[in-house]
Amino acid sequence: MRERHLALLTARPRELREDPLAECLAWTAARYGDWFTQDPVTVRWAIDPAPASLRPPTGLLWVPVRYVP
C-alpha cells in the first residue's frame, strides 16, 4: 500500500507532494539522531510460523520459522 502511495505521489506536481507519514517519522528519527528511510514502512519480508501450504500468495518474501524446544 505504501509503494502505491509513493507511486501516485510522484505523479502529482512537486508543490502538491505531501507525505505526512514520512515527515512525522523523519522528525521522530531525527530526535534520536537517526534518519528516515522507506524500509521500515514498506514491508519487504515477513516471519511466519505457518506451514508454506497455508500461506496466502502475497508477493512477500516469507521467512519460515518453527518451534524448537
N, CA and C atoms as an extended XYZ file, in Angstrom:
207
Properties=species:S:1:pos:R:3:atomname:S:1:resname:S:1:resid:I:1 pbc="F F F"
N         0.809       -1.173        0.000 N   MET     1
C         0.000        0.000        0.000 CA  MET     1
C         0.873        1.267        0.000 C   MET     1
N         1.945        1.244        0.759 N   ARG     2
C         2.846        2.405        0.806 CA  ARG     2
C         3.503        2.635       -0.551 C   ARG     2
N         3.893        1.560       -1.216 N   GLU     3
C         4.530        1.702       -2.530 CA  GLU     3
C         3.566        2.312       -3.540 C   GLU     3
N         2.304        1.931       -3.467 N   ARG     4
C         1.297        2.517       -4.358 CA  ARG     4
C         1.131        4.011       -4.057 C   ARG     4
N         1.116        4.359       -2.793 N   HIS     5
C         1.006        5.771       -2.397 CA  HIS     5
C         2.177        6.583       -2.948 C   HIS     5
N         3.390        6.047       -2.829 N   LEU     6
C         4.563        6.763       -3.330 CA  LEU     6
C         4.524        6.908       -4.845 C   LEU     6
N         4.038        5.884       -5.541 N   ALA     7
C         3.926        5.970       -7.000 CA  ALA     7
C         2.928        7.053       -7.400 C   ALA     7
N         1.807        7.116       -6.713 N   LEU     8
C         0.816        8.150       -7.009 CA  LEU     8
C         1.316        9.534       -6.606 C   LEU     8
N         2.112        9.583       -5.565 N   LEU     9
C         2.658       10.854       -5.104 CA  LEU     9
C         3.611       11.456       -6.128 C   LEU     9
N         4.424       10.638       -6.760 N   THR    10
C         5.368       11.156       -7.755 CA  THR    10
C         4.657       11.628       -9.016 C   THR    10
N         3.429       11.180       -9.228 N   ALA    11
C         2.674       11.623      -10.399 CA  ALA    11
C         2.079       13.018      -10.197 C   ALA    11
N         2.035       13.485       -8.960 N   ARG    12
C         1.476       14.805       -8.673 CA  ARG    12
C         2.527       15.893       -8.908 C   ARG    12
N         2.094       17.123       -9.117 N   PRO    13
C         3.050       18.233       -9.230 CA  PRO    13
C         3.858       18.380       -7.941 C   PRO    13
N         5.083       18.838       -8.064 N   ARG    14
C         6.001       18.912       -6.923 CA  ARG    14
C         5.413       19.712       -5.750 C   ARG    14
N         4.718       20.797       -6.025 N   GLU    15
C         4.187       21.615       -4.930 CA  GLU    15
C         3.012       20.949       -4.202 C   GLU    15
N         2.449       19.898       -4.769 N   LEU    16
C         1.341       19.184       -4.128 CA  LEU    16
C         1.759       17.856       -3.513 C   LEU    16
N         3.035       17.571       -3.477 N   ARG    17
C         3.518       16.302       -2.925 CA  ARG    17
C         3.711       16.431       -1.417 C   ARG    17
N         2.740       15.990       -0.675 N   GLU    18
C         2.838       15.989        0.776 CA  GLU    18
C         2.832       14.550        1.261 C   GLU    18
N         3.703       14.250        2.191 N   ASP    19
C         3.787       12.906        2.749 CA  ASP    19
C         3.880       13.027        4.271 C   ASP    19
N         2.735       13.136        4.948 N   PRO    20
C         2.754       13.343        6.395 CA  PRO    20
C         3.424       12.207        7.165 C   PRO    20
N         3.286       10.976        6.701 N   LEU    21
C         3.917        9.852        7.394 CA  LEU    21
C         5.435        9.987        7.366 C   LEU    21
N         5.993       10.284        6.199 N   ALA    22
C         7.443       10.448        6.084 CA  ALA    22
C         7.929       11.633        6.917 C   ALA    22
N         7.170       12.722        6.924 N   GLU    23
C         7.556       13.889        7.720 CA  GLU    23
C         7.575       13.560        9.211 C   GLU    23
N         6.553       12.873        9.676 N   CYS    24
C         6.464       12.525       11.098 CA  CYS    24
C         7.580       11.564       11.498 C   CYS    24
N         7.819       10.541       10.685 N   LEU    25
C         8.860        9.569       11.018 CA  LEU    25
C        10.257       10.168       10.896 C   LEU    25
N        10.459       11.078        9.947 N   ALA    26
C        11.760       11.741        9.815 CA  ALA    26
C        12.022       12.624       11.031 C   ALA    26
N        10.992       13.332       11.489 N   TRP    27
C        11.131       14.176       12.672 CA  TRP    27
C        11.437       13.327       13.905 C   TRP    27
N        10.721       12.213       14.055 N   THR    28
C        10.939       11.334       15.208 CA  THR    28
C        12.327       10.712       15.167 C   THR    28
N        12.752       10.253       14.001 N   ALA    29
C        14.086        9.657       13.873 CA  ALA    29
C        15.176       10.688       14.155 C   ALA    29
N        14.974       11.919       13.708 N   ALA    30
C        15.970       12.973       13.934 CA  ALA    30
C        16.125       13.278       15.422 C   ALA    30
N        15.061       13.146       16.183 N   ARG    31
C        15.144       13.369       17.634 CA  ARG    31
C        16.098       12.389       18.294 C   ARG    31
N        16.242       11.214       17.702 N   TYR    32
C        17.124       10.191       18.258 CA  TYR    32
C        18.428       10.061       17.480 C   TYR    32
N        18.718       11.044       16.634 N   GLY    33
C        19.975       11.053       15.899 CA  GLY    33
C        20.021       10.083       14.735 C   GLY    33
N        18.878        9.728       14.208 N   ASP    34
C        18.813        8.788       13.087 CA  ASP    34
C        18.138        9.478       11.911 C   ASP    34
N        17.960        8.773       10.818 N   TRP    35
C        17.290        9.329        9.651 CA  TRP    35
C        16.230        8.352        9.184 C   TRP    35
N        15.295        8.870        8.402 N   PHE    36
C        14.157        8.081        7.937 CA  PHE    36
C        14.441        7.500        6.560 C   PHE    36
N        14.127        6.226        6.388 N   THR    37
C        14.121        5.578        5.077 CA  THR    37
C        12.782        4.875        4.920 C   THR    37
N        12.459        4.474        3.720 N   GLN    38
C        11.189        3.805        3.455 CA  GLN    38
C        11.181        2.346        3.915 C   GLN    38
N        12.343        1.774        4.218 N   ASP    39
C        12.413        0.346        4.546 CA  ASP    39
C        11.537       -0.079        5.722 C   ASP    39
N        11.515        0.631        6.841 N   PRO    40
C        10.643        0.175        7.932 CA  PRO    40
C         9.153        0.291        7.608 C   PRO    40
N         8.816        1.163        6.678 N   VAL    41
C         7.411        1.406        6.363 CA  VAL    41
C         6.906        0.452        5.286 C   VAL    41
N         7.750        0.132        4.331 N   THR    42
C         7.358       -0.808        3.283 CA  THR    42
C         7.878       -2.185        3.655 C   THR    42
N         6.977       -3.109        3.778 N   VAL    43
C         7.331       -4.462        4.215 CA  VAL    43
C         8.031       -5.186        3.073 C   VAL    43
N         9.230       -5.687        3.324 N   ARG    44
C         9.995       -6.433        2.325 CA  ARG    44
C         9.931       -7.933        2.568 C   ARG    44
N         9.754       -8.309        3.836 N   TRP    45
C         9.685       -9.723        4.180 CA  TRP    45
C         8.893       -9.885        5.468 C   TRP    45
N         8.483      -11.112        5.736 N   ALA    46
C         7.686      -11.382        6.929 CA  ALA    46
C         8.095      -12.718        7.530 C   ALA    46
N         8.005      -12.803        8.839 N   ILE    47
C         8.259      -14.058        9.543 CA  ILE    47
C         6.908      -14.725        9.768 C   ILE    47
N         6.809      -15.994        9.396 N   ASP    48
C         5.539      -16.694        9.509 CA  ASP    48
C         5.756      -18.101       10.042 C   ASP    48
N         5.131      -18.450       11.166 N   PRO    49
C         5.285      -19.797       11.703 CA  PRO    49
C         4.371      -20.820       11.036 C   PRO    49
N         3.480      -20.389       10.160 N   ALA    50
C         2.557      -21.313        9.495 CA  ALA    50
C         3.279      -22.099        8.403 C   ALA    50
N         2.808      -23.306        8.105 N   PRO    51
C         3.401      -24.074        7.006 CA  PRO    51
C         3.209      -23.357        5.667 C   PRO    51
N         4.099      -23.615        4.738 N   ALA    52
C         4.050      -22.953        3.427 CA  ALA    52
C         2.733      -23.213        2.706 C   ALA    52
N         2.143      -24.379        2.915 N   SER    53
C         0.888      -24.706        2.229 CA  SER    53
C        -0.285      -23.856        2.722 C   SER    53
N        -0.165      -23.226        3.872 N   LEU    54
C        -1.245      -22.400        4.420 CA  LEU    54
C        -1.045      -20.908        4.192 C   LEU    54
N         0.056      -20.510        3.606 N   ARG    55
C         0.330      -19.088        3.384 CA  ARG    55
C        -0.377      -18.582        2.132 C   ARG    55
N        -1.005      -17.430        2.222 N   PRO    56
C        -1.610      -16.851        1.020 CA  PRO    56
C        -0.533      -16.248        0.119 C   PRO    56
N        -0.757      -16.235       -1.186 N   PRO    57
C         0.229      -15.613       -2.082 CA  PRO    57
C         0.168      -14.090       -1.942 C   PRO    57
N         1.261      -13.481       -1.516 N   THR    58
C         1.276      -12.032       -1.313 CA  THR    58
C         2.385      -11.330       -2.073 C   THR    58
N         3.360      -12.069       -2.565 N   GLY    59
C         4.481      -11.434       -3.230 CA  GLY    59
C         5.601      -11.063       -2.278 C   GLY    59
N         5.407      -11.289       -0.981 N   LEU    60
C         6.449      -11.001        0.002 CA  LEU    60
C         7.392      -12.179        0.137 C   LEU    60
N         8.559      -11.898        0.632 N   LEU    61
C         9.498      -12.951        0.983 CA  LEU    61
C         9.115      -13.446        2.368 C   LEU    61
N         8.755      -14.707        2.480 N   TRP    62
C         8.381      -15.302        3.756 CA  TRP    62
C         9.581      -16.015        4.338 C   TRP    62
N         9.882      -15.738        5.586 N   VAL    63
C        10.957      -16.416        6.295 CA  VAL    63
C        10.294      -17.434        7.221 C   VAL    63
N        10.426      -18.725        6.908 N   PRO    64
C         9.759      -19.717        7.748 CA  PRO    64
C        10.479      -19.883        9.084 C   PRO    64
N         9.713      -20.077       10.116 N   VAL    65
C        10.259      -20.352       11.443 CA  VAL    65
C         9.516      -21.549       12.014 C   VAL    65
N        10.117      -22.205       12.963 N   ARG    66
C         9.445      -23.313       13.632 CA  ARG    66
C         9.869      -23.333       15.088 C   ARG    66
N         9.054      -23.964       15.880 N   TYR    67
C         9.316      -24.067       17.307 CA  TYR    67
C        10.401      -25.109       17.540 C   TYR    67
N        11.409      -24.727       18.283 N   VAL    68
C        12.474      -25.658       18.663 CA  VAL    68
C        12.549      -25.638       20.186 C   VAL    68
N        12.211      -26.756       20.823 N   PRO    69
C        12.214      -26.767       22.292 CA  PRO    69
C        13.615      -26.655       22.866 C   PRO    69
